[in-house]
């Protein structure tokens, strides 16, 4: 059963990755690069600052830092625990895929850190801001899903790596959102 799922995952990867073309390569390379999103993160930070007072904003930033650290470290545990090769390191896949970047990253790819981190941030920030900005949660979820797709496009991850990362990130984001709400209620009492 697992072997069949992995085989379907490889076939889906080859299909999705093969849909790319040189016209879209620069767009998806830019989209997948974390540094290009710094202005976007600053905008989200500004929106949260406007919603929260200074003390609560700092507390929320600390919670976000803990969430990203947690999500990133669990992702690395999975990568080194499962030891599933990235597509570009997999015999039979590497020869037929499009590798859009100069390299595809480390040896192992299950599950995608870009997917887990972006979805945790999307859920966390989206839930905080949804009362003031009605469409922000769905927009952030779409942004995160596209981040996951970018990893398939550039050849760094299989679809199952991405979906698993998105699910874990969503759970992580929700858990840390609840933690942030709890901490905020505790600090407001003081």
Beta strands, then each sheet from edge to edge (+ up, - down):
end
